[in-house]
Amino acid sequence: MTSIQPERSSVGGTGRILMWVVAGGLMFWPRLFIIGFAIFSPTLGNAFGSTLLVIAGFLLLPWTTLMYAVMWSIDSNTVSGWEWIVVAISLLVDLYTWAIARRSLTP
């Protein structure tokens, strides 16, 4: 008996374009807000002790950086309690963004 297995198809055509649009949007918007916070608000400077940390977050984990600064500035100038859940979800969004960007590059 022979088994018939479907061939694995890679994402191509419209699917690849859609993944690039989603990944591009997920990478663009938080960086735009981080730049806005850096220009118009002292929130980033107060939430993070180092400019180098903000730059690393801007490049690698923009959603996490943005949500940490937002959660830090909400009430008590610390991130505590339920605020860590928001930061953790934003970390998952960052990891998902990198995963779909990587997947859209592979043939």
VEXFIRO-289324 format. One record per residue: residue in one letter; x, y, z of N, C-alpha, C in turn. Coordinates in steps of 0.2 Angstrom, whole numbers, padded with zeros to 4 digits, always signed. Example, Ala and Ser with C-alpha at 12.3 -4.5 7.8 and 13.67 -1.06 7.14 Angstrom:
BEGIN
A+0066-0028+0039+0062-0022+0039+0066-0016+0039
S+0064-0011+0035+0068-0005+0036+0064+0000+0039
***
This chain:
BEGIN
M+0004-0006+0000+0000+0000+0000+0004+0006+0000
T+0002+0011-0004+0006+0017-0004+0002+0023+0000
S+0005+0027+0003+0002+0032+0007+0003+0039+0003
I-0003+0042+0003-0003+0048-0001-0003+0054+0004
Q+0003+0058+0004+0004+0063+0008+0004+0070+0004
P+0000+0074+0007+0000+0081+0003+0007+0084+0003
E+0008+0088-0002+0015+0091-0002+0014+0097+0002
R+0019+0099+0006+0019+0105+0010+0021+0111+0005
S+0016+0116+0005+0017+0121+0001+0020+0127+0005
S+0024+0131+0002+0026+0137+0006+0021+0143+0005
V+0022+0148+0009+0017+0153+0008+0020+0157+0002
G+0015+0158-0003+0017+0162-0009+0012+0167-0011
G+0014+0171-0016+0009+0176-0019+0006+0180-0014
T-0001+0180-0014-0004+0185-0010-0003+0184-0002
G-0002+0177+0000-0001+0176+0007+0005+0179+0009
R+0010+0179+0005+0017+0182+0007+0016+0189+0008
I+0013+0192+0003+0012+0200+0003+0008+0202+0009
L+0003+0198+0011-0001+0199+0017+0003+0199+0023
M+0007+0194+0024+0011+0193+0029+0016+0199+0030
W+0019+0201+0024+0023+0207+0025+0020+0213+0027
V+0013+0214+0025+0010+0220+0027+0008+0219+0035
V+0006+0214+0037+0005+0213+0044+0011+0214+0048
A+0017+0211+0046+0023+0211+0050+0026+0219+0049
G+0025+0222+0044+0027+0229+0043+0023+0233+0048
G+0017+0232+0048+0013+0236+0052+0014+0235+0060
L+0015+0229+0061+0017+0227+0068+0024+0230+0070
M+0028+0231+0065+0035+0234+0067+0035+0241+0066
F+0031+0244+0062+0031+0251+0061+0028+0256+0067
W+0021+0254+0069+0017+0258+0073+0020+0259+0080
P+0023+0254+0083+0026+0255+0090+0032+0259+0090
R+0036+0259+0084+0042+0263+0084+0040+0270+0083
L+0034+0271+0079+0032+0278+0078+0030+0281+0085
F+0026+0277+0089+0024+0280+0095+0030+0281+0100
I+0035+0276+0100+0041+0277+0104+0045+0284+0102
I+0045+0285+0096+0048+0291+0093+0044+0297+0096
G+0037+0297+0096+0033+0302+0098+0034+0303+0106
F+0034+0297+0109+0035+0298+0117+0042+0301+0118
A+0047+0299+0114+0054+0302+0115+0054+0310+0114
I+0050+0312+0109+0050+0319+0107+0046+0323+0112
F+0040+0321+0113+0035+0325+0116+0034+0324+0124
S+0037+0318+0127+0035+0317+0133+0042+0314+0137
P+0042+0315+0143+0048+0312+0147+0047+0305+0149
T+0041+0302+0147+0040+0295+0150+0045+0290+0148
L+0048+0290+0142+0053+0285+0141+0059+0286+0145
G+0061+0292+0146+0067+0294+0150+0066+0292+0157
N+0060+0293+0160+0059+0291+0167+0058+0284+0168
A+0055+0280+0163+0054+0273+0164+0060+0269+0163
F+0064+0271+0159+0071+0267+0158+0076+0272+0160
G+0081+0269+0164+0087+0272+0166+0092+0274+0161
S+0092+0271+0156+0097+0271+0151+0094+0273+0144
T+0097+0277+0140+0095+0278+0133+0097+0272+0129
L+0102+0269+0131+0104+0263+0127+0099+0257+0127
L+0096+0257+0133+0090+0252+0134+0084+0254+0130
V+0083+0260+0129+0077+0262+0125+0079+0261+0117
I+0085+0262+0115+0087+0261+0108+0087+0253+0107
A+0089+0249+0111+0089+0242+0110+0082+0240+0110
G+0077+0242+0114+0070+0241+0114+0067+0243+0108
F+0069+0249+0105+0066+0252+0099+0068+0247+0093
L+0074+0244+0093+0076+0240+0088+0074+0233+0088
L+0074+0230+0094+0072+0223+0095+0065+0221+0097
L+0063+0225+0103+0056+0223+0106+0052+0230+0106
P+0050+0233+0101+0046+0239+0101+0040+0239+0105
W+0036+0234+0104+0029+0233+0108+0031+0233+0116
T+0035+0229+0118+0037+0228+0125+0040+0234+0128
T+0044+0238+0124+0047+0244+0126+0041+0249+0127
L+0037+0250+0122+0031+0254+0122+0027+0253+0128
M+0024+0247+0129+0020+0245+0134+0023+0245+0141
Y+0029+0244+0142+0032+0245+0148+0032+0252+0150
A+0034+0257+0146+0034+0264+0147+0027+0266+0149
V+0022+0264+0145+0015+0266+0146+0012+0263+0153
M+0014+0257+0155+0012+0254+0161+0015+0257+0167
W+0022+0259+0166+0026+0263+0171+0022+0269+0173
S+0020+0273+0168+0017+0280+0169+0010+0280+0171
I+0007+0274+0171-0001+0275+0172-0002+0277+0179
D+0001+0274+0185-0001+0276+0191+0004+0278+0196
S+0009+0273+0197+0013+0273+0203+0021+0274+0201
N+0022+0275+0194+0029+0275+0192+0033+0269+0193
T+0029+0263+0193+0032+0257+0194+0028+0252+0189
V+0030+0246+0187+0026+0241+0184+0025+0236+0189
S+0019+0235+0191+0017+0230+0196+0010+0227+0195
G+0009+0221+0198+0003+0218+0197+0000+0216+0190
W-0006+0218+0188-0008+0217+0182-0005+0220+0176
E-0001+0225+0178+0003+0229+0172+0008+0224+0169
W+0011+0219+0173+0015+0214+0170+0012+0210+0165
I+0006+0209+0166+0002+0205+0161+0002+0208+0154
V+0001+0215+0154+0001+0218+0148+0008+0218+0145
V+0013+0219+0149+0020+0219+0146+0021+0212+0143
A+0019+0207+0147+0020+0200+0144+0017+0199+0138
I+0011+0201+0137+0007+0200+0131+0010+0204+0125
S+0013+0210+0127+0017+0214+0121+0023+0210+0120
L+0026+0207+0124+0032+0203+0122+0030+0197+0118
L+0024+0194+0119+0022+0189+0114+0021+0192+0107
V+0018+0198+0107+0017+0201+0101+0023+0202+0097
D+0028+0205+0101+0035+0206+0098+0038+0199+0095
L+0037+0194+0099+0040+0187+0096+0036+0185+0090
Y+0029+0186+0090+0025+0184+0085+0027+0188+0078
T+0028+0194+0079+0030+0199+0074+0037+0196+0070
W+0042+0194+0075+0048+0192+0072+0047+0185+0069
A+0042+0181+0071+0041+0174+0068+0038+0175+0061
I+0033+0179+0061+0030+0180+0054+0034+0183+0049
A+0039+0188+0051+0044+0191+0047+0048+0186+0044
R+0051+0181+0049+0055+0176+0047+0052+0171+0042
R+0046+0169+0044+0042+0164+0040+0041+0167+0033
S+0040+0174+0032+0038+0176+0025+0045+0177+0021
L+0051+0176+0024+0057+0176+0021+0059+0170+0018
T+0057+0164+0021+0059+0158+0019+0055+0155+0013
P+0058+0152+0008+0054+0150+0002+0050+0144+0003
***
